[in-house]
């Protein structure tokens, strides 16, 4: 961690926190404004779809023109989108306008987590000592996984507190201020360190060659694995909501689901240090997800549910930290941020798929976790298939 410095760790976390707050924050803000749950749910979908659509473009632009310019432009667009939502609430403007601003907010997500991962890659690749560089990238990407998971625990809680304390308009204004401060501080840090934020190529012939060298066949199972983790997130959150709503304890959904982020963050830090191969770690994480989600299909009591969620969090954290390490290892120079944002998009799409699938099955509480069971099986099967074909090394070492 000394290679990056404490300021990078802190500002990288603050830079991604607004994105973790915005989705649930928008849902709560619109709901608290009296616009209805139907519109609030549509707002969440609009932010999510906007993020999925914009992430690959943002990543490509970071690689081509540099992180600072992209962060600055994204910050302006996000600020205007949040200001637009605030204006709609104050002036009681059309709900369609709120949806447009919400989609714009998601599309302009600056992908601070992906940029931070690319910075770790640049730090490691500049190190002349291979063993130290490998340790740097493993620990760095493990930290980023932990930071992601922590932000998705802290962000929703902070968003809920803002709405409770300040109301809809006050919370919207607070999100605007926090976005400017968090993402702006990260952009300023990068601006002072051009070696980490400069563009990697200009989009000409070098770009075409880099695109041609990108090993998509090798990356496909890793991206599918990350998408499967997204399914676990979406299915588990929706299933917990259905169960606790049916049991009359909706207030337990957030704390229990949030506990997954705690163990996921811890696993993200520990996993890179394990003396096992990447496929072994991926298989272990998938197995934990498969077992725990299978237990949850029995709709157990709160103590056992919490235990399963905590163990499942360790599984998904291990899988994510390992998967991002694998992506960095095969990414060609000049495509690291692009590939990290593609991975983030796979996760977002997986969350949406898991939520939709569980929503369709949610009438029967015992079926609600089946998408997560299937996702765990997919993670395990992908790791086993790669080990058997020898495409990414063995389970024993790598």
C-alpha positions in Angstrom: 0.0 0.0 0.0 3.0 2.3 0.4 3.4 2.3 -3.3 0.2 4.3 -3.7 0.1 6.3 -0.5 -2.7 7.0 2.0 -4.1 10.0 0.0 -4.7 7.8 -3.0 -6.5 5.1 -0.9 -8.7 7.7 0.8 -9.5 9.8 -2.2 -10.1 6.8 -4.4 -12.7 5.7 -1.9 -14.3 9.1 -1.7 -14.4 9.3 -5.5 -16.6 6.2 -5.8 -18.8 6.9 -2.8 -21.2 9.2 -4.7 -22.0 6.5 -7.2 -22.7 4.1 -4.4 -25.1 6.6 -2.9 -26.9 7.9 -6.0 -29.0 4.8 -7.0 -30.7 4.2 -3.6 -30.5 7.9 -2.9 -32.5 8.7 -6.0 -35.1 6.0 -5.1 -35.6 7.4 -1.6 -35.6 11.0 -2.7 -38.3 10.5 -5.4 -40.3 8.3 -3.0 -40.1 10.9 -0.2 -41.2 13.6 -2.6 -44.5 11.9 -3.0 -44.0 10.9 -6.6 -44.9 7.2 -5.8 -43.0 4.0 -5.6 -43.6 3.1 -9.3 -41.6 6.2 -10.4 -39.0 5.6 -7.7 -38.4 2.0 -9.0 -38.2 3.3 -12.5 -35.6 5.8 -11.4 -33.4 3.0 -10.1 -33.7 1.2 -13.4 -32.8 4.4 -15.3 -29.7 5.0 -13.2 -28.6 1.4 -13.6 -29.2 1.2 -17.4 -27.5 4.6 -17.8 -24.4 3.3 -15.9 -24.3 0.1 -18.0 -24.6 2.0 -21.2 -22.0 4.7 -20.3 -19.4 2.6 -18.5 -17.6 1.1 -21.6 -17.5 4.5 -23.3 -16.1 6.2 -20.1 -13.4 3.5 -19.8 -12.4 3.9 -23.5 -12.2 7.7 -23.1 -10.0 7.4 -20.0 -7.6 5.2 -21.9 -7.6 7.6 -24.9 -7.7 11.1 -23.4 -6.7 10.6 -19.8 -8.5 10.1 -16.5 -8.5 13.8 -15.4 -10.4 15.1 -18.5 -13.0 12.3 -18.3 -13.5 12.8 -14.6 -13.9 16.5 -15.0 -16.5 16.1 -17.8 -18.3 13.4 -16.0 -18.5 15.6 -12.9 -20.0 18.4 -14.8 -22.6 16.2 -16.4 -23.5 14.5 -13.1 -23.8 17.8 -11.3 -26.2 19.1 -14.0 -28.2 15.9 -13.8 -28.6 16.2 -10.0 -29.4 19.9 -10.3 -32.0 18.9 -12.9 -33.6 16.4 -10.5 -33.6 19.1 -7.7 -35.3 21.6 -10.1 -37.9 19.0 -11.0 -38.7 18.4 -7.4 -38.9 22.1 -6.5 -41.0 23.1 -9.6 -43.0 19.9 -9.7 -42.0 19.2 -13.3 -42.7 16.1 -15.4 -41.7 12.7 -14.1 -40.3 12.0 -17.5 -37.8 14.7 -17.0 -36.7 13.1 -13.7 -36.2 9.8 -15.6 -34.1 11.5 -18.2 -31.9 13.2 -15.6 -31.6 9.9 -13.7 -30.4 8.1 -16.9 -27.9 10.9 -17.5 -26.7 10.6 -14.0 -25.9 6.9 -14.4 -24.4 7.4 -17.9 -22.0 10.0 -16.5 -20.8 7.7 -13.7 -17.0 8.4 -13.9 -16.1 4.8 -12.9 -13.8 5.9 -10.2 -13.2 2.3 -9.1 -12.1 1.2 -12.6 -9.8 4.3 -12.8 -8.3 3.4 -9.4 -7.6 -0.2 -10.5 -5.9 1.1 -13.6 -3.7 3.3 -11.4 -2.6 0.2 -9.5 -1.8 -1.4 -12.8 0.3 1.5 -13.8 2.1 1.5 -10.4 2.9 -2.2 -10.6 4.0 -2.1 -14.3 6.4 0.7 -13.5 8.1 -1.5 -10.9 11.4 -3.1 -12.1 11.1 -5.9 -9.5 8.6 -8.5 -10.9 7.9 -10.1 -7.5 7.2 -6.8 -5.9 5.1 -5.7 -8.8 3.0 -8.8 -8.6 2.5 -8.3 -4.8 1.5 -4.7 -5.4 -1.1 -5.5 -8.0 -2.6 -8.3 -6.0 -2.9 -6.3 -2.8 -4.0 -3.2 -4.7 -6.8 -4.9 -6.5 -7.8 -6.6 -3.3 -8.0 -3.3 -1.6 -10.2 -1.9 -4.5 -12.6 -4.8 -4.1 -12.8 -4.1 -0.4 -13.3 -0.4 -1.1 -16.1 -1.2 -3.6 -17.9 -3.4 -1.1 -17.4 -0.9 1.8 -18.8 1.9 -0.4 -21.9 -0.1 -1.2 -22.5 -0.5 2.6 -21.7 3.0 3.6 -23.3 4.7 0.5 -26.9 3.4 0.9 -26.8 4.0 4.7 -25.6 7.6 4.2 -28.2 8.2 1.4 -31.0 7.0 3.7 -29.8 9.2 6.5 -29.7 12.2 4.3 -33.3 11.7 3.2 -34.5 11.1 6.8 -32.7 14.2 8.1 -33.1 16.6 5.2 -36.1 15.5 3.2 -36.2 15.0 -0.6 -34.9 18.4 -1.7 -32.3 18.7 1.0 -31.0 15.2 0.2 -30.8 15.9 -3.5 -28.8 19.0 -2.8 -26.5 17.1 -0.4 -25.9 14.4 -3.1 -24.9 17.2 -5.5 -22.4 18.7 -3.0 -21.0 15.3 -2.1 -20.6 14.3 -5.7 -18.6 17.5 -6.5 -16.4 17.1 -3.4 -15.7 13.4 -3.7 -15.2 13.1 -7.4 -13.6 16.5 -7.6 -11.0 15.7 -5.0 -10.1 12.4 -6.7 -9.7 14.3 -10.1 -7.5 16.9 -8.5 -5.3 14.2 -7.0 -4.9 12.6 -10.4 -4.2 15.9 -12.0 -1.2 16.3 -9.7 0.2 12.9 -10.8 0.2 12.9 -14.6 2.2 9.7 -14.8 -0.9 7.8 -13.4 -3.6 9.7 -15.3 -2.1 10.3 -18.7 -3.8 8.7 -21.8 -2.3 5.4 -22.9 -2.8 5.9 -26.7 -4.4 8.4 -29.0 -7.0 6.2 -30.7 -5.1 5.8 -33.9 -3.2 2.7 -35.2 -2.0 1.9 -31.7 -5.6 1.7 -30.6 -6.5 -0.7 -33.3 -3.5 -2.9 -32.5 -4.4 -2.9 -28.8 -7.9 -3.9 -29.6 -6.6 -6.7 -31.8 -4.4 -7.9 -29.0 -7.1 -7.9 -26.4 -7.5 -11.6 -25.4 -11.3 -11.7 -25.4 -11.4 -15.5 -25.5 -9.4 -15.7 -22.3 -11.4 -12.9 -20.8 -14.9 -14.3 -21.6 -15.1 -16.7 -18.6 -13.8 -14.1 -16.2 -16.4 -11.6 -17.4 -19.1 -14.2 -17.1 -17.9 -15.0 -13.6 -18.2 -11.3 -12.6 -21.6 -11.2 -14.2 -22.6 -14.2 -12.1 -21.5 -12.4 -9.0 -23.8 -9.5 -10.0 -26.7 -12.0 -10.3 -25.9 -13.1 -6.7 -26.1 -9.5 -5.5 -29.3 -8.8 -7.3 -31.0 -12.0 -6.4 -30.0 -12.0 -2.8 -31.1 -8.4 -2.2 -34.5 -9.0 -3.9 -35.0 -12.3 -2.1 -34.3 -10.8 1.3 -36.7 -8.0 0.5 -39.5 -10.4 -0.4 -38.9 -12.6 2.7 -38.8 -9.8 5.2 -41.7 -8.0 3.6 -43.7 -11.2 3.9 -42.6 -11.7 7.5 -43.5 -8.1 8.4 -39.8 -7.2 9.1 -38.8 -5.0 6.1 -36.4 -3.1 8.3 -34.1 -6.1 8.5 -33.5 -6.3 4.8 -30.9 -3.5 4.7 -28.8 -4.5 7.7 -28.7 -8.2 6.8 -27.9 -7.5 3.1 -25.3 -4.9 4.1 -23.5 -7.5 6.2 -22.5 -9.2 3.0 -20.4 -6.2 2.1 -18.5 -6.5 5.3 -17.2 -10.0 4.8 -16.8 -9.4 1.1 -14.5 -6.4 1.8 -12.5 -8.5 4.2 -12.2 -11.4 1.7 -11.2 -9.0 -1.0 -8.2 -8.0 1.2 -7.2 -11.5 2.2 -7.8 -13.4 -1.0 -4.8 -12.1 -3.0 -2.5 -13.3 -0.2 -3.7 -16.9 -0.3 -1.1 -19.4 -1.6 -3.5 -21.0 -4.1 -4.1 -20.5 -7.8 -6.7 -18.1 -9.2 -9.0 -20.9 -10.3 -8.9 -22.6 -6.9 -9.9 -19.3 -5.2 -12.6 -18.7 -7.8 -14.0 -22.2 -7.3 -13.9 -21.8 -3.5 -15.9 -18.6 -3.7 -18.4 -20.2 -6.1 -18.8 -23.2 -3.8 -19.5 -20.9 -0.8 -22.1 -19.0 -2.8 -23.7 -22.3 -4.0 -24.0 -23.8 -0.5 -25.2 -20.6 1.2 -27.8 -19.7 -1.4 -29.1 -23.2 -1.4 -29.5 -23.0 2.4 -31.4 -19.8 2.0 -34.0 -21.5 -0.3 -35.3 -23.1 2.9 -36.1 -19.6 4.2 -34.4 -20.1 7.6 -34.7 -17.8 10.6 -32.9 -14.6 11.0 -29.8 -15.9 12.8 -29.1 -18.6 10.2 -29.9 -16.2 7.3 -27.4 -13.7 8.7 -24.7 -16.4 9.0 -25.3 -17.6 5.4 -25.1 -14.0 4.1 -21.8 -13.4 5.9 -20.3 -16.6 4.5 -21.7 -15.8 1.0 -20.1 -12.3 1.3 -16.7 -14.0 1.8 -17.3 -16.1 -1.3 -18.2 -13.2 -3.6 -15.4 -11.0 -2.3 -12.9 -13.8 -3.1 -14.3 -14.2 -6.6 -14.3 -10.5 -7.4 -10.8 -9.8 -6.1 -9.4 -12.8 -8.0 -11.3 -11.9 -11.2 -10.1 -8.3 -11.3 -6.5 -9.6 -10.8 -6.9 -11.9 -13.7 -8.2 -9.1 -15.9 -5.3 -6.9 -15.1 -2.8 -9.7 -15.8 -4.0 -10.2 -19.4 -4.9 -6.6 -20.2 -2.7 -5.0 -22.9 -1.2 -1.6 -22.1 -3.6 1.1 -23.0 -6.7 -1.0 -22.4 -6.7 -1.5 -18.6 -9.4 1.0 -17.7 -11.6 0.0 -20.6 -11.5 -3.7 -19.5 -12.1 -2.8 -15.9 -15.2 -0.8 -16.9 -16.4 -3.7 -19.1 -16.1 -5.9 -16.0 -18.0 -3.4 -13.9 -20.8 -3.3 -16.6 -21.0 -7.1 -16.5 -21.6 -6.8 -12.8 -24.3 -4.2 -13.2 -26.1 -6.2 -15.8 -25.8 -9.3 -13.6 -27.5 -7.4 -10.7 -30.3 -6.4 -13.0 -30.7 -9.9 -14.3 -30.7 -11.3 -10.7 -33.3 -8.8 -9.5 -35.6 -9.4 -12.4 -35.3 -13.2 -12.2 -35.9 -13.2 -8.4 -38.8 -10.8 -8.8 -40.5 -13.2 -11.2 -40.0 -16.1 -8.7 -40.5 -14.0 -5.5 -44.2 -15.1 -5.0 -42.8 -18.4 -3.7 -40.2 -17.5 -1.1 -38.5 -20.9 -1.4 -37.7 -20.2 -5.1 -36.5 -16.6 -4.6 -32.8 -17.6 -4.1 -32.7 -20.0 -7.0 -31.0 -17.5 -9.3 -28.2 -17.1 -6.8 -27.9 -20.9 -6.5 -27.6 -21.0 -10.3 -25.0 -18.2 -10.3 -22.9 -20.1 -7.7 -23.0 -23.2 -9.9 -22.0 -21.2 -12.9 -19.0 -19.7 -11.1 -17.9 -23.1 -9.9 -18.4 -24.7 -13.4 -16.5 -22.0 -15.2 -13.5 -22.4 -12.8 -13.6 -26.2 -13.2 -13.9 -26.0 -17.0 -10.8 -23.7 -17.3 -8.8 -25.9 -15.0 -9.7 -29.0 -17.0 -8.8 -27.4 -20.3 -5.6 -25.8 -18.8 -6.5 -22.5 -20.3 -5.7 -20.5 -17.2 -3.3 -22.7 -15.2 -4.2 -25.2 -12.6 -6.0 -25.2 -9.3 -2.8 -25.7 -7.5 -0.9 -22.7 -8.5 -0.7 -19.6 -10.6 
